[in-house]
Amino acid sequence: MKKLITLLTLLPFLLNASLEKTHYPLTSEPIDVIIPCHHKDIPILNLCIDGIRENGESIGRIIVVSSHPYTDQAEWFDEAQFPFTKLDVASRLMGKPQLAEFYLNLETSKAGWIYQQLLKLYAPFIIPDLSSNVLVLDADTVFLHPVSFLDEEGNGLYNPSHNECFAYHNHMHKLLPEINALPKLSGVCHHMLLQRAVLEDLFSLVETAHQKPFWHAFIDSSKPKHGFNICAPSEYEIYFHFVFNRTDQAKIRKLKWRDLSQLCRIEECRLKGYHFVSLHSYNREL
């Protein structure tokens, strides 16, 4: 009976899988780390940098992407060098440039959220001389114990969560309908290994399907039907489900992690064997 239930759960995914499997020319070269940072995460930023430097296996460069240099503990890359701005995102979301400034100033605006997702996805192509293996890492996330992100053959290792969000899936299917969500698994866990060959493939498929630049398609798939009701995207969800649909080279490996509200509990989590913790600004108590 248990096997039957498992098969029934997987059936929609197995029947609808329409992305052809491919084999990517992956490498095991050192991993460069990209940390997009907003000023609200400055209190955690150096902990984030130290955590991945001390606990990430085969880490190369560590680069903070932000509007200003917030630390001297890593390289800095100015987000102004990307081919879009937060205002561009808002303008495209609203469809009318005159509404962009108004929308940006709303407390409920999703323009900044979408903007930082695009920074992560474009960083491997915009920042010069990066490795083909790039770990994008949220600035509020701290690694506490050693973690590998590649196996011996250069295949990516991915940590799943179980917080399915069907709004994310809705956006993902608008972006590329061929991506089918893995049953009961999510890729949203505050970091993601991006491998250039996989990312190039994703960008190419999306741009061919939509006949426009990837970032245009990403935003257009979020456009509200009415008012300001944005279709929520997740860059982590898109890449996670895409890579597992597209190739057998991606591997699941589970890490122990949790969200924290109190900075003082980091050491407690280290002693309990957590691989990483995240301290989100909306519920953080320093």
C-alpha positions in Angstrom: 0.0 0.0 0.0 2.8 2.4 0.9 4.5 1.8 -2.5 1.1 2.4 -4.3 0.7 5.7 -2.5 4.2 6.8 -3.4 3.5 5.9 -7.1 0.3 7.8 -7.1 2.0 10.8 -5.6 4.7 10.7 -8.3 2.3 9.9 -11.2 1.5 13.5 -12.2 5.2 14.3 -12.3 6.0 11.2 -14.3 3.2 11.7 -16.8 3.8 15.4 -17.4 7.6 15.4 -17.5 8.4 17.0 -20.9 11.9 18.4 -20.6 14.3 16.1 -22.3 17.1 14.9 -20.1 20.5 16.2 -20.9 24.1 15.7 -19.7 25.9 18.9 -18.8 29.7 19.5 -19.0 30.0 20.1 -15.3 33.3 20.7 -13.5 34.5 20.3 -9.9 36.4 23.7 -9.9 36.2 25.8 -6.7 32.9 27.4 -5.9 32.6 31.2 -5.9 30.0 32.6 -3.5 27.6 35.5 -4.3 25.8 37.2 -1.4 23.3 39.9 -2.4 22.9 42.2 0.5 20.4 44.9 1.5 21.2 47.3 4.4 18.7 45.5 6.6 21.0 42.4 6.7 24.2 44.3 7.6 24.1 43.0 11.2 24.4 39.4 9.9 26.6 39.9 6.9 30.0 39.2 8.4 28.7 36.1 10.2 27.3 34.9 6.8 30.7 35.5 5.2 32.7 33.8 8.0 30.3 30.9 8.1 30.6 30.0 4.4 34.3 30.6 4.4 34.9 28.3 7.4 32.4 25.6 6.5 31.9 25.5 2.8 34.0 22.9 1.0 36.1 24.1 -1.9 35.2 27.8 -1.7 37.0 30.3 -3.9 36.0 34.0 -4.1 33.3 35.5 -1.8 31.5 38.5 -3.4 28.9 40.7 -1.8 26.5 42.3 -4.4 24.9 45.5 -3.0 24.4 49.2 -3.7 27.2 50.2 -1.3 30.2 48.4 0.1 28.9 47.1 3.5 32.0 45.0 4.6 35.7 44.7 4.1 35.6 40.9 4.7 34.7 40.0 1.1 34.9 41.5 -2.4 32.2 44.0 -3.4 30.4 44.2 -6.7 28.2 47.2 -7.4 24.6 46.1 -8.3 24.5 49.2 -10.5 26.5 47.2 -13.1 23.6 44.8 -13.8 21.5 45.4 -16.9 18.4 46.4 -14.9 17.4 48.4 -11.8 14.8 48.1 -9.2 12.9 50.9 -11.0 13.1 48.9 -14.2 11.5 45.9 -12.4 8.7 48.1 -11.0 8.1 49.7 -14.4 7.7 46.4 -16.1 5.6 45.0 -13.4 3.1 47.8 -13.5 3.2 48.2 -17.3 3.1 52.0 -16.9 6.4 53.8 -16.0 4.4 56.5 -14.3 3.2 54.0 -11.7 6.6 52.6 -11.0 7.7 55.1 -8.3 4.3 54.9 -6.6 4.5 51.1 -6.5 8.1 51.1 -5.2 7.0 53.1 -2.2 4.2 50.8 -1.2 4.9 48.6 1.9 3.5 45.6 -0.1 5.8 46.2 -3.1 7.4 43.1 -4.5 9.8 44.9 -6.8 12.7 44.7 -4.5 12.1 41.0 -3.9 12.0 40.3 -7.6 15.1 42.5 -8.2 17.3 40.6 -5.7 16.2 37.3 -7.3 17.3 38.6 -10.7 20.6 39.7 -9.2 21.3 36.2 -8.1 20.3 34.6 -11.4 22.3 37.1 -13.5 25.4 37.3 -11.3 27.2 34.3 -12.9 27.0 36.1 -16.2 27.7 39.7 -15.1 30.5 39.4 -12.6 33.8 38.9 -14.4 36.0 35.7 -14.0 33.6 33.7 -11.9 33.8 29.9 -11.5 31.4 27.8 -13.4 30.1 26.8 -10.0 28.4 29.6 -8.1 26.8 29.4 -4.7 24.2 32.2 -4.2 23.7 32.7 -0.5 21.2 34.9 1.4 22.9 37.4 3.5 20.9 36.4 6.6 22.1 32.8 6.5 25.0 31.4 8.6 26.7 28.0 8.0 27.7 26.4 11.2 29.2 23.0 10.2 31.1 21.7 7.1 29.0 21.3 4.0 29.8 20.1 0.5 27.9 21.5 -2.5 29.5 19.2 -5.2 30.2 15.5 -5.4 33.5 14.0 -6.8 32.2 14.3 -10.4 31.1 17.9 -10.1 27.4 17.1 -9.8 25.4 19.6 -7.7 24.2 18.7 -4.2 20.9 20.2 -3.2 19.1 20.5 0.1 15.3 20.3 -0.1 12.7 21.8 2.1 9.1 20.6 2.4 7.4 24.1 2.3 5.6 23.8 -1.0 4.3 27.1 -2.2 1.9 26.8 -5.1 2.1 30.5 -5.9 5.8 29.9 -6.7 4.8 26.9 -8.9 2.2 29.1 -10.7 4.9 31.6 -11.6 7.4 28.8 -12.6 4.8 27.3 -15.0 4.2 30.7 -16.6 7.9 31.1 -17.1 8.5 27.6 -18.5 5.5 25.2 -18.5 7.7 22.2 -19.1 9.1 22.5 -15.5 7.2 20.1 -13.3 7.5 20.5 -9.5 9.0 17.5 -7.7 6.2 16.1 -5.4 6.4 17.5 -1.8 9.8 19.0 -2.3 10.9 22.6 -2.4 14.2 24.2 -3.2 13.7 27.2 -1.0 16.3 27.0 1.8 18.2 30.3 1.5 21.1 29.1 -0.7 21.5 27.5 -4.1 24.3 26.1 -6.2 24.1 27.5 -9.7 26.1 25.8 -12.4 26.7 27.9 -15.5 25.9 25.2 -18.0 22.5 24.5 -16.3 21.8 28.3 -16.0 22.6 28.9 -19.7 20.2 26.1 -20.6 17.4 27.6 -18.5 18.0 31.1 -19.9 18.0 29.8 -23.5 14.8 27.8 -23.1 13.0 30.7 -21.5 14.2 33.3 -24.0 13.2 31.0 -26.9 9.8 30.3 -25.4 9.0 34.0 -24.7 11.1 35.7 -27.4 12.5 38.2 -25.0 15.4 38.6 -22.5 15.1 36.3 -19.5 14.6 39.1 -17.0 11.7 40.4 -19.0 10.1 37.0 -19.1 10.7 36.5 -15.4 9.0 39.8 -14.5 6.2 39.4 -17.1 5.3 36.0 -15.5 4.8 37.9 -12.3 2.5 40.6 -13.7 -0.7 41.0 -11.8 -4.0 40.5 -13.6 -5.7 43.1 -11.3 -4.2 46.0 -9.3 -0.9 45.1 -7.5 -1.6 41.4 -6.9 1.8 40.0 -8.0 2.3 36.3 -8.9 5.1 35.5 -6.5 8.3 34.1 -8.0 11.1 32.1 -6.4 14.5 31.9 -8.2 15.5 29.0 -5.9 12.3 27.0 -6.7 12.7 27.5 -10.5 16.4 26.4 -10.6 15.8 23.5 -8.2 12.9 22.0 -10.1 14.5 22.8 -13.5 17.7 21.0 -12.8 16.0 17.9 -11.4 13.7 17.8 -14.4 16.5 18.4 -16.9 19.3 16.1 -15.8 20.2 13.1 -13.6 23.4 14.9 -12.5 21.7 16.8 -9.6 21.7 15.0 -6.3 19.5 15.4 -3.1 21.4 15.6 0.2 19.6 16.7 3.3 21.0 19.3 5.7 19.9 20.1 9.2 18.7 23.7 9.4 16.2 26.1 10.8 15.1 29.7 10.9 16.0 31.7 14.1 14.7 34.9 15.5 17.5 35.4 18.1 21.2 35.8 17.3 22.2 34.6 20.7 20.9 31.1 19.8 23.4 30.5 17.0 25.9 28.7 19.3 23.1 26.5 20.7 22.2 25.5 17.1 25.9 24.7 16.4 26.0 22.4 19.4 22.8 20.7 18.3 24.4 19.9 14.9 22.6 22.3 12.6 24.4 22.8 9.4 23.0 26.4 9.0 20.5 28.8 10.3 18.7 31.9 8.8 17.8 35.0 10.7 15.2 36.9 8.6 14.9 40.6 9.2 11.2 40.5 9.6 11.4 38.4 12.9 15.0 39.0 13.9 15.8 39.9 17.5 19.5 41.0 17.8 
